Amino acid sequence: MSALLDVQHVCKTFTRGGVFPSRRIHAVNDVSFRIEAEKPEIFTIIGESGSGKTTLARMILNIEPPTSGALLFDGIDLATVQSSADRMAFMHKVQPIFQNPFEAFNPLKRLDRYLFITRRRFLAAGDDADIDIAVDDALRRVGLSLKEVRHRYPHELSGGQLQRVAIARALLSNPRLIVADEPVSMVDASLRMSIVNLFKTLRDDLGISIVYVTHDLATAYYISDRIIVMQKGNVVESGEARAVLNAPQHPYSRQLRAAVLLPEVAAAAAPATTSS
């Protein structure tokens, strides 16, 4: 099978302080994994704050270049994605969803304008009616509608609704990969499972692979196909999600696992459909 995303021995080192003295921080150290093009999956990166998971996500999004190693998307080395046209083509296929939906939108800009501009930017949409239909379709996939969002500003929606708008915005480019960095950590606990279930639907119904970045083992256990566990920039454990989380081998993985009753949490996770 061909790789949709191929992360090859990626390292990222930051230098802090002046020349004398300076301190080197190894944020990501020799990380490798593949996501196959023919097999959409939810690939989860688990770790606590400072583990390097967000830095790795930023490299996958081509926001942060690796110090060494390579990241290939659909066979193209991201180091060669430099021009505006190349970046736009990459963004067409790879979309981010960030932790805080309130920071993802300008509070002075209407949400429907974001959605309309995104549709026009990535796809050759027709007239305004065609764009309305496309935007409404994307919103309905996440449990909202254009009628609910039209003319509204970010502060007029709940955190859960706003994160759903962010996901709908990502869907408007018809991506093949979504990188979701702690997408439910700012959402009320009662609404988290509805968004997590939405990711499963995107994988199963639309064939979109998702890199899910989280410290939350409960949601990771519930939705992940495969996982890597990161500690201080290193992958300490990897494999099929349920196998790793049910019987972790590394002491750090065991420590994370001990804090959560994963099977009970997963069994209690109902496929909520609330639109809040």
N, C-alpha and C positions, 0 to 999 in steps of 0.2 A: 504494500500500500504506500501511496505517496503521503508526505507529511504536509498538513496544513500549517502547523507551527513546529519548528525544529530548533530547540534551544541547545546549543553545543558548548559545554564547558565555559559557561558565562561567569565572569568575575566583575565586580565593581568595587573600586577602591576610592575613597575620598581622602583628601588631605585637609587637615584642619590646622589653623594657626599660621604664623608667618614662616619664613624660610628657616629661621633659627629661633626657637625650635619649631618643629612641625610634627604632627601626629597623623599617621595613616590609619584609616578605619576601613576594614574589609567588610563592606556591607553585604556583599554576595560573593560566595567563594565556590567556584567550579560546579555550577548547577547545570544539569542536562536533563531534558525530557522531550518527548514528541507527542503531538496530538495529530492523529491520522485524519486525512481529508475525508475518507470514506466512512468514518465512524464518529459522528457527532457525540460529544461527551461533555460532562461537567468535570473539569480538572481543578482540584482545589489545592491551594497553597495555604497551609496552616502554620501559624506561629504567633507568638506574643509580640508586643511592641519591641522594636529593635531587632527582630529576627531577620530582617532583610526582605520580607515578603512584598512590601509596597515598592521598594527599589526594584525588585525583579519585575513587578507589574509595570512600572514606568518604563523599563527597558523593552518589555513586550509591546508596549504602546508606542515605542520609538520616541519617547519623550526624553529618556536618559540613555546615552550611549554606553555600551559596556567598556570596561577597561581592557578586557581581553575576552576571547571567545567570540561566538557569532550567534545571531538570531536570524533564522530564515522563516519568512512567511510565504507560503505557496511557492517555495523554491527561490525566493528573492531575498538576498542578504539585506537586512534593514540598514546596514551601513551605507548602502548605495542609494537609499531613498533620501535624496537631498533636494531636488527641485520641487517647486510648488506643485507641479503637475503630478510628480511621483508621490508626494505626500498626500495629495487629494485622492489619488487612486488607492493608496494604502488605507486612508481613513474611510473610504467607501466600503472596505471589506472588514475593517477592525474598528470597533466602537467601544468607548469607555463608559462605565457607570461608576460614579465616585461616591464616597462615603456620605457626604452631607449634601442633600439635594438643594438646600437653601443657598449653598455657595455655588451651585452649578448654573444658576439663573440670575440675571441682573434683576434686582427687585423693582426697577423702574420700567421694565420691559414686559409687555404682555406675553403670556406663554404661547398663545396661538401664533404669534409672530415668529417665535423660535422654531416652531414646528413647520410653518410654511417656508421659511428661509432654508431650513435643512432639506426639505423635500426638493426645492428648486435647485439647491446647490449640488446634490448628488445624483439626481435623476431628471431626465428630460420630461418633466411633467407638462401637461397641457394647460388648459385655461384654469381659472380660479375654481371652477366647479370640480375639475379633475383633482386638483390639489386638495380641496376640501374632502373629497371622497377618500383619497389616500391617507390623509391625516386622521380622519375619523376611523378608518380601518385599523391604523396602528394603535390608536387610543383604545379601541374596542378590544384589541388583543390583550390589553393590560387591565381591562375592567373599567374603562372610562369611556367617554364619548366627546366629540368635538363640542357638542352642545354644553357639556359640563365645564369645558375648559375655555371656550371662546370668550375673549375680552377680559379674562381674569389674570390677575397678577400673582406672583409666587406666594405672597403672604396670605392670599385668600384661600389657599389649599392647605390641607394637613400635610405633615411630613410623609405619610404613606402615599397620599395622592400625588404629591410632588415627585416622589421617587418613581412612581408609575409613569408620570409624564416624561421623566428622564429616560426610562426604558423605551417608551414609545418613540421618543426622539431618536434613540439609537437604532430602532427598527426601521426608520424611514430610509436609511441608506441600503437596506437589504444586506446586512453584514453577514459574514461567515463566522466571525469570532467576536465575542463580547468579553471584555476584561472588566470584571466587577470587583472593585476594591472596597471591602467592608460595606456592601450595599444595604445591609439591614441594621447596622449598628446604631444609626440615628433614628430608627423607626420604633414606634411603640412595640413592646413585646407581643401584644395581642395581634399585631398585624404582620409580624415577621414571616410567619409561615405562608401567608398569602403571596408574598413576593417571592419566597423561596420556591413555592409551587409553580409560580409563573416561569421561573428559570427552567424547571423541568419541562414545562409545556413548550417553551422556545426550542429546547433541544429535541423533543419528540415530534413536534408538529412542523417546525420550520427548519430543522436540521442545522441549528446554530450551535457551535461549540462555545462553551463558556469557561473562562478561567476565573474561578471564584476564590477571592482572597479574603481570608477571615481568621479570627482568633476563636470563633464560636464553633466548638466541636459538635454541638447538638445539630445545628443546621448542616454542617459539613457531613455528618453521619447520614443525615436524611436524604441529601440530594446528590452526593458525590459519586462518580464512577471510580475515579482514581484520586489519590492525594499524594502530596509530598509534605513532610513536616520539617520546618526550618527552625534552626536555633543558631543565633549569632552568625548568620550568613551561610550556614552549611545545611545541606539536606541530611537529616539524621535518620530518616525513614521514608519509605515510599512504597506504593503498591495499590492494590485494589482496596477501596475505601473501607468497606466493612471488615475485611480481613485485618487491616492495619489497626483500625480503631477498636476492634473487639479483642485483639491480642497483640498490643504493641510490644516491640522488642527493645527499643532504646529507652534508657532511663528517663529522658526528657519527655518522650511520647507517653510513657507510663504516668508521669507526673501530670500531664495534661488530661489524660484519660481518667485518672482517679477522681478528678473534680466533677465529673459529669456522669450521670446514669444514662449512657447513650441508648441502649436498647429500649428502655422505658420511655425516653423522650421521643424516640422515633415512632414507637408504637402509638403514642398519644398525639402525634402530629396529624391532625385532620386536614384535608385539602380545602382550607378556607377560601372563600370566594368574595370576601368583602371588598368593596371598591374604595374604602377609606385609605 
